[in-house]
Amino acid sequence: MSNASKMDKTEVLRAKLSALKVEHRDLDQAIHAMQERASQDMLALRRLKIRKLALKDEITRLEDQITPDIIA
């Protein structure tokens, strides 16, 4: 793999990571807003929380791909 194509792959991963972080933050705000309402839709709230956890896992996976392993 050439250095340029590796750099392009890293840039793509960083862009995707940024988008996922924005979505994760938006979900967090939506969850907080739903929890503050008197009439909560528990099913919708649960779905948002599950999606938020899935995003966090994907964010972690992408961060691991971007950051090279350091051998101790």
PDB file with one MODEL, atoms N, CA, C and O in Angstrom:
MODEL        1
ATOM      1  N   MET A   1       0.853  -1.173   0.000  1.00  0.00           N
ATOM      2  CA  MET A   1       0.000   0.000   0.000  1.00  0.00           C
ATOM      3  C   MET A   1       0.897   1.233   0.000  1.00  0.00           C
ATOM      4  O   MET A   1       1.808   1.348   0.820  1.00  0.00           O
ATOM      5  N   SER A   2       0.637   2.136  -0.909  1.00  0.00           N
ATOM      6  CA  SER A   2       1.457   3.334  -0.993  1.00  0.00           C
ATOM      7  C   SER A   2       1.126   4.277   0.151  1.00  0.00           C
ATOM      8  O   SER A   2       0.069   4.179   0.775  1.00  0.00           O
ATOM      9  N   ASN A   3       2.040   5.180   0.410  1.00  0.00           N
ATOM     10  CA  ASN A   3       1.869   6.129   1.505  1.00  0.00           C
ATOM     11  C   ASN A   3       0.664   7.037   1.255  1.00  0.00           C
ATOM     12  O   ASN A   3      -0.054   7.388   2.191  1.00  0.00           O
ATOM     13  N   ALA A   4       0.441   7.420  -0.020  1.00  0.00           N
ATOM     14  CA  ALA A   4      -0.684   8.296  -0.361  1.00  0.00           C
ATOM     15  C   ALA A   4      -2.019   7.596  -0.136  1.00  0.00           C
ATOM     16  O   ALA A   4      -2.949   8.203   0.395  1.00  0.00           O
ATOM     17  N   SER A   5      -2.129   6.329  -0.531  1.00  0.00           N
ATOM     18  CA  SER A   5      -3.402   5.625  -0.346  1.00  0.00           C
ATOM     19  C   SER A   5      -3.664   5.349   1.132  1.00  0.00           C
ATOM     20  O   SER A   5      -4.814   5.342   1.569  1.00  0.00           O
ATOM     21  N   LYS A   6      -2.608   5.124   1.895  1.00  0.00           N
ATOM     22  CA  LYS A   6      -2.773   4.942   3.338  1.00  0.00           C
ATOM     23  C   LYS A   6      -3.255   6.245   3.966  1.00  0.00           C
ATOM     24  O   LYS A   6      -4.100   6.233   4.861  1.00  0.00           O
ATOM     25  N   MET A   7      -2.718   7.365   3.497  1.00  0.00           N
ATOM     26  CA  MET A   7      -3.133   8.658   4.004  1.00  0.00           C
ATOM     27  C   MET A   7      -4.594   8.924   3.644  1.00  0.00           C
ATOM     28  O   MET A   7      -5.351   9.449   4.462  1.00  0.00           O
ATOM     29  N   ASP A   8      -4.989   8.565   2.427  1.00  0.00           N
ATOM     30  CA  ASP A   8      -6.373   8.746   2.010  1.00  0.00           C
ATOM     31  C   ASP A   8      -7.306   7.917   2.883  1.00  0.00           C
ATOM     32  O   ASP A   8      -8.369   8.397   3.277  1.00  0.00           O
ATOM     33  N   LYS A   9      -6.928   6.687   3.190  1.00  0.00           N
ATOM     34  CA  LYS A   9      -7.742   5.813   4.028  1.00  0.00           C
ATOM     35  C   LYS A   9      -7.889   6.423   5.418  1.00  0.00           C
ATOM     36  O   LYS A   9      -8.979   6.405   5.990  1.00  0.00           O
ATOM     37  N   THR A  10      -6.810   6.957   5.959  1.00  0.00           N
ATOM     38  CA  THR A  10      -6.856   7.579   7.276  1.00  0.00           C
ATOM     39  C   THR A  10      -7.768   8.801   7.258  1.00  0.00           C
ATOM     40  O   THR A  10      -8.535   9.016   8.196  1.00  0.00           O
ATOM     41  N   GLU A  11      -7.689   9.599   6.198  1.00  0.00           N
ATOM     42  CA  GLU A  11      -8.561  10.777   6.084  1.00  0.00           C
ATOM     43  C   GLU A  11     -10.027  10.369   6.030  1.00  0.00           C
ATOM     44  O   GLU A  11     -10.873  11.016   6.646  1.00  0.00           O
ATOM     45  N   VAL A  12     -10.333   9.311   5.306  1.00  0.00           N
ATOM     46  CA  VAL A  12     -11.711   8.813   5.216  1.00  0.00           C
ATOM     47  C   VAL A  12     -12.180   8.355   6.586  1.00  0.00           C
ATOM     48  O   VAL A  12     -13.302   8.657   6.994  1.00  0.00           O
ATOM     49  N   LEU A  13     -11.321   7.620   7.304  1.00  0.00           N
ATOM     50  CA  LEU A  13     -11.671   7.147   8.639  1.00  0.00           C
ATOM     51  C   LEU A  13     -11.900   8.315   9.592  1.00  0.00           C
ATOM     52  O   LEU A  13     -12.824   8.285  10.405  1.00  0.00           O
ATOM     53  N   ARG A  14     -11.062   9.341   9.494  1.00  0.00           N
ATOM     54  CA  ARG A  14     -11.219  10.516  10.361  1.00  0.00           C
ATOM     55  C   ARG A  14     -12.538  11.246  10.069  1.00  0.00           C
ATOM     56  O   ARG A  14     -13.208  11.709  10.993  1.00  0.00           O
ATOM     57  N   ALA A  15     -12.906  11.349   8.800  1.00  0.00           N
ATOM     58  CA  ALA A  15     -14.163  12.005   8.430  1.00  0.00           C
ATOM     59  C   ALA A  15     -15.356  11.212   8.965  1.00  0.00           C
ATOM     60  O   ALA A  15     -16.305  11.783   9.501  1.00  0.00           O
ATOM     61  N   LYS A  16     -15.294   9.891   8.811  1.00  0.00           N
ATOM     62  CA  LYS A  16     -16.371   9.042   9.322  1.00  0.00           C
ATOM     63  C   LYS A  16     -16.445   9.138  10.838  1.00  0.00           C
ATOM     64  O   LYS A  16     -17.533   9.203  11.411  1.00  0.00           O
ATOM     65  N   LEU A  17     -15.280   9.148  11.487  1.00  0.00           N
ATOM     66  CA  LEU A  17     -15.220   9.264  12.938  1.00  0.00           C
ATOM     67  C   LEU A  17     -15.859  10.573  13.402  1.00  0.00           C
ATOM     68  O   LEU A  17     -16.606  10.592  14.380  1.00  0.00           O
ATOM     69  N   SER A  18     -15.567  11.642  12.712  1.00  0.00           N
ATOM     70  CA  SER A  18     -16.131  12.942  13.054  1.00  0.00           C
ATOM     71  C   SER A  18     -17.655  12.922  12.928  1.00  0.00           C
ATOM     72  O   SER A  18     -18.358  13.434  13.800  1.00  0.00           O
ATOM     73  N   ALA A  19     -18.156  12.341  11.864  1.00  0.00           N
ATOM     74  CA  ALA A  19     -19.605  12.256  11.658  1.00  0.00           C
ATOM     75  C   ALA A  19     -20.267  11.410  12.747  1.00  0.00           C
ATOM     76  O   ALA A  19     -21.347  11.751  13.230  1.00  0.00           O
ATOM     77  N   LEU A  20     -19.625  10.316  13.127  1.00  0.00           N
ATOM     78  CA  LEU A  20     -20.180   9.463  14.173  1.00  0.00           C
ATOM     79  C   LEU A  20     -20.205  10.175  15.520  1.00  0.00           C
ATOM     80  O   LEU A  20     -21.149  10.019  16.294  1.00  0.00           O
ATOM     81  N   LYS A  21     -19.168  10.954  15.796  1.00  0.00           N
ATOM     82  CA  LYS A  21     -19.129  11.702  17.062  1.00  0.00           C
ATOM     83  C   LYS A  21     -20.251  12.741  17.117  1.00  0.00           C
ATOM     84  O   LYS A  21     -20.858  12.954  18.167  1.00  0.00           O
ATOM     85  N   VAL A  22     -20.521  13.383  15.980  1.00  0.00           N
ATOM     86  CA  VAL A  22     -21.623  14.353  15.921  1.00  0.00           C
ATOM     87  C   VAL A  22     -22.951  13.645  16.164  1.00  0.00           C
ATOM     88  O   VAL A  22     -23.784  14.132  16.929  1.00  0.00           O
ATOM     89  N   GLU A  23     -23.153  12.500  15.517  1.00  0.00           N
ATOM     90  CA  GLU A  23     -24.398  11.749  15.706  1.00  0.00           C
ATOM     91  C   GLU A  23     -24.527  11.287  17.155  1.00  0.00           C
ATOM     92  O   GLU A  23     -25.616  11.339  17.726  1.00  0.00           O
ATOM     93  N   HIS A  24     -23.426  10.836  17.751  1.00  0.00           N
ATOM     94  CA  HIS A  24     -23.421  10.381  19.142  1.00  0.00           C
ATOM     95  C   HIS A  24     -23.822  11.535  20.074  1.00  0.00           C
ATOM     96  O   HIS A  24     -24.626  11.351  20.988  1.00  0.00           O
ATOM     97  N   ARG A  25     -23.261  12.713  19.836  1.00  0.00           N
ATOM     98  CA  ARG A  25     -23.577  13.885  20.657  1.00  0.00           C
ATOM     99  C   ARG A  25     -25.050  14.279  20.487  1.00  0.00           C
ATOM    100  O   ARG A  25     -25.719  14.622  21.461  1.00  0.00           O
ATOM    101  N   ASP A  26     -25.548  14.228  19.252  1.00  0.00           N
ATOM    102  CA  ASP A  26     -26.948  14.556  18.992  1.00  0.00           C
ATOM    103  C   ASP A  26     -27.888  13.576  19.698  1.00  0.00           C
ATOM    104  O   ASP A  26     -28.913  13.979  20.248  1.00  0.00           O
ATOM    105  N   LEU A  27     -27.534  12.292  19.678  1.00  0.00           N
ATOM    106  CA  LEU A  27     -28.349  11.297  20.375  1.00  0.00           C
ATOM    107  C   LEU A  27     -28.346  11.551  21.875  1.00  0.00           C
ATOM    108  O   LEU A  27     -29.376  11.422  22.536  1.00  0.00           O
ATOM    109  N   ASP A  28     -27.191  11.910  22.406  1.00  0.00           N
ATOM    110  CA  ASP A  28     -27.090  12.206  23.834  1.00  0.00           C
ATOM    111  C   ASP A  28     -28.041  13.347  24.197  1.00  0.00           C
ATOM    112  O   ASP A  28     -28.740  13.281  25.208  1.00  0.00           O
ATOM    113  N   GLN A  29     -28.064  14.376  23.379  1.00  0.00           N
ATOM    114  CA  GLN A  29     -28.964  15.507  23.633  1.00  0.00           C
ATOM    115  C   GLN A  29     -30.433  15.091  23.518  1.00  0.00           C
ATOM    116  O   GLN A  29     -31.268  15.525  24.312  1.00  0.00           O
ATOM    117  N   ALA A  30     -30.742  14.263  22.540  1.00  0.00           N
ATOM    118  CA  ALA A  30     -32.112  13.787  22.359  1.00  0.00           C
ATOM    119  C   ALA A  30     -32.555  12.933  23.547  1.00  0.00           C
ATOM    120  O   ALA A  30     -33.692  13.039  24.006  1.00  0.00           O
ATOM    121  N   ILE A  31     -31.652  12.091  24.040  1.00  0.00           N
ATOM    122  CA  ILE A  31     -31.958  11.242  25.199  1.00  0.00           C
ATOM    123  C   ILE A  31     -32.241  12.114  26.423  1.00  0.00           C
ATOM    124  O   ILE A  31     -33.210  11.882  27.145  1.00  0.00           O
ATOM    125  N   HIS A  32     -31.401  13.103  26.647  1.00  0.00           N
ATOM    126  CA  HIS A  32     -31.612  13.995  27.793  1.00  0.00           C
ATOM    127  C   HIS A  32     -32.942  14.740  27.677  1.00  0.00           C
ATOM    128  O   HIS A  32     -33.660  14.896  28.665  1.00  0.00           O
ATOM    129  N   ALA A  33     -33.262  15.194  26.477  1.00  0.00           N
ATOM    130  CA  ALA A  33     -34.524  15.903  26.268  1.00  0.00           C
ATOM    131  C   ALA A  33     -35.716  14.987  26.531  1.00  0.00           C
ATOM    132  O   ALA A  33     -36.701  15.414  27.135  1.00  0.00           O
ATOM    133  N   MET A  34     -35.639  13.741  26.087  1.00  0.00           N
ATOM    134  CA  MET A  34     -36.730  12.789  26.312  1.00  0.00           C
ATOM    135  C   MET A  34     -36.887  12.474  27.793  1.00  0.00           C
ATOM    136  O   MET A  34     -38.007  12.325  28.282  1.00  0.00           O
ATOM    137  N   GLN A  35     -35.779  12.373  28.505  1.00  0.00           N
ATOM    138  CA  GLN A  35     -35.843  12.043  29.920  1.00  0.00           C
ATOM    139  C   GLN A  35     -36.444  13.179  30.745  1.00  0.00           C
ATOM    140  O   GLN A  35     -37.004  12.935  31.813  1.00  0.00           O
ATOM    141  N   GLU A  36     -36.336  14.402  30.268  1.00  0.00           N
ATOM    142  CA  GLU A  36     -36.871  15.548  30.987  1.00  0.00           C
ATOM    143  C   GLU A  36     -38.371  15.728  30.774  1.00  0.00           C
ATOM    144  O   GLU A  36     -39.040  16.383  31.573  1.00  0.00           O
ATOM    145  N   ARG A  37     -38.891  15.155  29.712  1.00  0.00           N
ATOM    146  CA  ARG A  37     -40.334  15.267  29.438  1.00  0.00           C
ATOM    147  C   ARG A  37     -41.111  14.396  30.425  1.00  0.00           C
ATOM    148  O   ARG A  37     -40.635  13.348  30.861  1.00  0.00           O
ATOM    149  N   ALA A  38     -42.304  14.850  30.762  1.00  0.00           N
ATOM    150  CA  ALA A  38     -43.129  14.116  31.716  1.00  0.00           C
ATOM    151  C   ALA A  38     -43.618  12.784  31.128  1.00  0.00           C
ATOM    152  O   ALA A  38     -43.594  11.757  31.806  1.00  0.00           O
ATOM    153  N   SER A  39     -44.052  12.809  29.885  1.00  0.00           N
ATOM    154  CA  SER A  39     -44.553  11.583  29.258  1.00  0.00           C
ATOM    155  C   SER A  39     -43.450  10.988  28.373  1.00  0.00           C
ATOM    156  O   SER A  39     -43.267  11.376  27.219  1.00  0.00           O
ATOM    157  N   GLN A  40     -42.747  10.056  28.946  1.00  0.00           N
ATOM    158  CA  GLN A  40     -41.622   9.457  28.222  1.00  0.00           C
ATOM    159  C   GLN A  40     -42.089   8.267  27.391  1.00  0.00           C
ATOM    160  O   GLN A  40     -42.924   7.473  27.826  1.00  0.00           O
ATOM    161  N   ASP A  41     -41.544   8.164  26.213  1.00  0.00           N
ATOM    162  CA  ASP A  41     -41.753   6.996  25.363  1.00  0.00           C
ATOM    163  C   ASP A  41     -40.576   6.066  25.643  1.00  0.00           C
ATOM    164  O   ASP A  41     -39.500   6.212  25.063  1.00  0.00           O
ATOM    165  N   MET A  42     -40.798   5.116  26.534  1.00  0.00           N
ATOM    166  CA  MET A  42     -39.700   4.262  26.999  1.00  0.00           C
ATOM    167  C   MET A  42     -39.086   3.430  25.867  1.00  0.00           C
ATOM    168  O   MET A  42     -37.876   3.203  25.859  1.00  0.00           O
ATOM    169  N   LEU A  43     -39.892   2.981  24.929  1.00  0.00           N
ATOM    170  CA  LEU A  43     -39.372   2.195  23.818  1.00  0.00           C
ATOM    171  C   LEU A  43     -38.457   3.047  22.935  1.00  0.00           C
ATOM    172  O   LEU A  43     -37.373   2.605  22.552  1.00  0.00           O
ATOM    173  N   ALA A  44     -38.888   4.254  22.616  1.00  0.00           N
ATOM    174  CA  ALA A  44     -38.066   5.151  21.806  1.00  0.00           C
ATOM    175  C   ALA A  44     -36.785   5.522  22.546  1.00  0.00           C
ATOM    176  O   ALA A  44     -35.714   5.593  21.944  1.00  0.00           O
ATOM    177  N   LEU A  45     -36.897   5.757  23.845  1.00  0.00           N
ATOM    178  CA  LEU A  45     -35.730   6.089  24.653  1.00  0.00           C
ATOM    179  C   LEU A  45     -34.734   4.933  24.659  1.00  0.00           C
ATOM    180  O   LEU A  45     -33.527   5.140  24.534  1.00  0.00           O
ATOM    181  N   ARG A  46     -35.246   3.730  24.804  1.00  0.00           N
ATOM    182  CA  ARG A  46     -34.367   2.553  24.793  1.00  0.00           C
ATOM    183  C   ARG A  46     -33.668   2.397  23.441  1.00  0.00           C
ATOM    184  O   ARG A  46     -32.479   2.082  23.385  1.00  0.00           O
ATOM    185  N   ARG A  47     -34.405   2.618  22.364  1.00  0.00           N
ATOM    186  CA  ARG A  47     -33.808   2.518  21.022  1.00  0.00           C
ATOM    187  C   ARG A  47     -32.698   3.545  20.824  1.00  0.00           C
ATOM    188  O   ARG A  47     -31.655   3.241  20.244  1.00  0.00           O
ATOM    189  N   LEU A  48     -32.932   4.768  21.313  1.00  0.00           N
ATOM    190  CA  LEU A  48     -31.896   5.797  21.214  1.00  0.00           C
ATOM    191  C   LEU A  48     -30.649   5.404  22.003  1.00  0.00           C
ATOM    192  O   LEU A  48     -29.526   5.599  21.537  1.00  0.00           O
ATOM    193  N   LYS A  49     -30.848   4.860  23.180  1.00  0.00           N
ATOM    194  CA  LYS A  49     -29.710   4.460  24.012  1.00  0.00           C
ATOM    195  C   LYS A  49     -28.931   3.316  23.357  1.00  0.00           C
ATOM    196  O   LYS A  49     -27.700   3.298  23.398  1.00  0.00           O
ATOM    197  N   ILE A  50     -29.636   2.375  22.764  1.00  0.00           N
ATOM    198  CA  ILE A  50     -28.974   1.261  22.067  1.00  0.00           C
ATOM    199  C   ILE A  50     -28.182   1.780  20.878  1.00  0.00           C
ATOM    200  O   ILE A  50     -27.048   1.359  20.648  1.00  0.00           O
ATOM    201  N   ARG A  51     -28.778   2.691  20.125  1.00  0.00           N
ATOM    202  CA  ARG A  51     -28.070   3.287  18.972  1.00  0.00           C
ATOM    203  C   ARG A  51     -26.837   4.058  19.440  1.00  0.00           C
ATOM    204  O   ARG A  51     -25.785   4.002  18.803  1.00  0.00           O
ATOM    205  N   LYS A  52     -26.971   4.775  20.551  1.00  0.00           N
ATOM    206  CA  LYS A  52     -25.850   5.540  21.093  1.00  0.00           C
ATOM    207  C   LYS A  52     -24.701   4.603  21.488  1.00  0.00           C
ATOM    208  O   LYS A  52     -23.538   4.903  21.220  1.00  0.00           O
ATOM    209  N   LEU A  53     -25.024   3.475  22.120  1.00  0.00           N
ATOM    210  CA  LEU A  53     -23.992   2.501  22.483  1.00  0.00           C
ATOM    211  C   LEU A  53     -23.322   1.900  21.251  1.00  0.00           C
ATOM    212  O   LEU A  53     -22.108   1.695  21.234  1.00  0.00           O
ATOM    213  N   ALA A  54     -24.116   1.619  20.223  1.00  0.00           N
ATOM    214  CA  ALA A  54     -23.550   1.082  18.986  1.00  0.00           C
ATOM    215  C   ALA A  54     -22.612   2.095  18.338  1.00  0.00           C
ATOM    216  O   ALA A  54     -21.560   1.727  17.816  1.00  0.00           O
ATOM    217  N   LEU A  55     -22.994   3.371  18.370  1.00  0.00           N
ATOM    218  CA  LEU A  55     -22.125   4.423  17.827  1.00  0.00           C
ATOM    219  C   LEU A  55     -20.829   4.504  18.613  1.00  0.00           C
ATOM    220  O   LEU A  55     -19.755   4.656  18.030  1.00  0.00           O
ATOM    221  N   LYS A  56     -20.921   4.405  19.931  1.00  0.00           N
ATOM    222  CA  LYS A  56     -19.716   4.466  20.766  1.00  0.00           C
ATOM    223  C   LYS A  56     -18.767   3.316  20.410  1.00  0.00           C
ATOM    224  O   LYS A  56     -17.555   3.519  20.334  1.00  0.00           O
ATOM    225  N   ASP A  57     -19.302   2.125  20.195  1.00  0.00           N
ATOM    226  CA  ASP A  57     -18.481   0.985  19.787  1.00  0.00           C
ATOM    227  C   ASP A  57     -17.807   1.245  18.439  1.00  0.00           C
ATOM    228  O   ASP A  57     -16.625   0.948  18.264  1.00  0.00           O
ATOM    229  N   GLU A  58     -18.556   1.795  17.498  1.00  0.00           N
ATOM    230  CA  GLU A  58     -18.011   2.097  16.168  1.00  0.00           C
ATOM    231  C   GLU A  58     -16.938   3.186  16.262  1.00  0.00           C
ATOM    232  O   GLU A  58     -15.913   3.111  15.585  1.00  0.00           O
ATOM    233  N   ILE A  59     -17.176   4.192  17.097  1.00  0.00           N
ATOM    234  CA  ILE A  59     -16.190   5.257  17.302  1.00  0.00           C
ATOM    235  C   ILE A  59     -14.896   4.670  17.844  1.00  0.00           C
ATOM    236  O   ILE A  59     -13.812   5.001  17.363  1.00  0.00           O
ATOM    237  N   THR A  60     -15.001   3.806  18.834  1.00  0.00           N
ATOM    238  CA  THR A  60     -13.818   3.161  19.426  1.00  0.00           C
ATOM    239  C   THR A  60     -13.075   2.326  18.391  1.00  0.00           C
ATOM    240  O   THR A  60     -11.846   2.346  18.334  1.00  0.00           O
ATOM    241  N   ARG A  61     -13.829   1.590  17.572  1.00  0.00           N
ATOM    242  CA  ARG A  61     -13.206   0.756  16.540  1.00  0.00           C
ATOM    243  C   ARG A  61     -12.437   1.614  15.535  1.00  0.00           C
ATOM    244  O   ARG A  61     -11.317   1.274  15.154  1.00  0.00           O
ATOM    245  N   LEU A  62     -13.037   2.719  15.107  1.00  0.00           N
ATOM    246  CA  LEU A  62     -12.378   3.604  14.148  1.00  0.00           C
ATOM    247  C   LEU A  62     -11.148   4.281  14.770  1.00  0.00           C
ATOM    248  O   LEU A  62     -10.113   4.414  14.117  1.00  0.00           O
ATOM    249  N   GLU A  63     -11.267   4.703  16.022  1.00  0.00           N
ATOM    250  CA  GLU A  63     -10.118   5.315  16.689  1.00  0.00           C
ATOM    251  C   GLU A  63      -8.954   4.328  16.780  1.00  0.00           C
ATOM    252  O   GLU A  63      -7.793   4.710  16.634  1.00  0.00           O
ATOM    253  N   ASP A  64      -9.273   3.062  17.021  1.00  0.00           N
ATOM    254  CA  ASP A  64      -8.228   2.032  17.066  1.00  0.00           C
ATOM    255  C   ASP A  64      -7.574   1.842  15.704  1.00  0.00           C
ATOM    256  O   ASP A  64      -6.373   1.584  15.627  1.00  0.00           O
ATOM    257  N   GLN A  65      -8.349   1.966  14.630  1.00  0.00           N
ATOM    258  CA  GLN A  65      -7.796   1.826  13.289  1.00  0.00           C
ATOM    259  C   GLN A  65      -6.894   3.011  12.928  1.00  0.00           C
ATOM    260  O   GLN A  65      -5.873   2.846  12.261  1.00  0.00           O
ATOM    261  N   ILE A  66      -7.281   4.190  13.372  1.00  0.00           N
ATOM    262  CA  ILE A  66      -6.522   5.397  13.045  1.00  0.00           C
ATOM    263  C   ILE A  66      -5.239   5.480  13.853  1.00  0.00           C
ATOM    264  O   ILE A  66      -4.185   5.834  13.325  1.00  0.00           O
ATOM    265  N   THR A  67      -5.332   5.155  15.128  1.00  0.00           N
ATOM    266  CA  THR A  67      -4.167   5.260  16.019  1.00  0.00           C
ATOM    267  C   THR A  67      -3.338   3.984  15.912  1.00  0.00           C
ATOM    268  O   THR A  67      -3.846   2.894  16.174  1.00  0.00           O
ATOM    269  N   PRO A  68      -2.075   4.108  15.533  1.00  0.00           N
ATOM    270  CA  PRO A  68      -1.248   2.908  15.410  1.00  0.00           C
ATOM    271  C   PRO A  68      -0.983   2.286  16.772  1.00  0.00           C
ATOM    272  O   PRO A  68      -0.897   2.977  17.788  1.00  0.00           O
ATOM    273  N   ASP A  69      -0.857   0.970  16.767  1.00  0.00           N
ATOM    274  CA  ASP A  69      -0.539   0.253  18.005  1.00  0.00           C
ATOM    275  C   ASP A  69       0.863   0.627  18.472  1.00  0.00           C
ATOM    276  O   ASP A  69       1.793   0.746  17.675  1.00  0.00           O
ATOM    277  N   ILE A  70       0.988   0.805  19.766  1.00  0.00           N
ATOM    278  CA  ILE A  70       2.297   1.094  20.352  1.00  0.00           C
ATOM    279  C   ILE A  70       2.711  -0.149  21.120  1.00  0.00           C
ATOM    280  O   ILE A  70       2.042  -0.590  22.054  1.00  0.00           O
ATOM    281  N   ILE A  71       3.832  -0.693  20.694  1.00  0.00           N
ATOM    282  CA  ILE A  71       4.336  -1.899  21.354  1.00  0.00           C
ATOM    283  C   ILE A  71       5.157  -1.466  22.562  1.00  0.00           C
ATOM    284  O   ILE A  71       6.142  -0.738  22.435  1.00  0.00           O
ATOM    285  N   ALA A  72       4.733  -1.927  23.734  1.00  0.00           N
ATOM    286  CA  ALA A  72       5.413  -1.534  24.978  1.00  0.00           C
ATOM    287  C   ALA A  72       6.635  -2.401  25.210  1.00  0.00           C
ATOM    288  O   ALA A  72       7.338  -2.224  26.204  1.00  0.00           O
TER     289      ALA A  72
ENDMDL
END
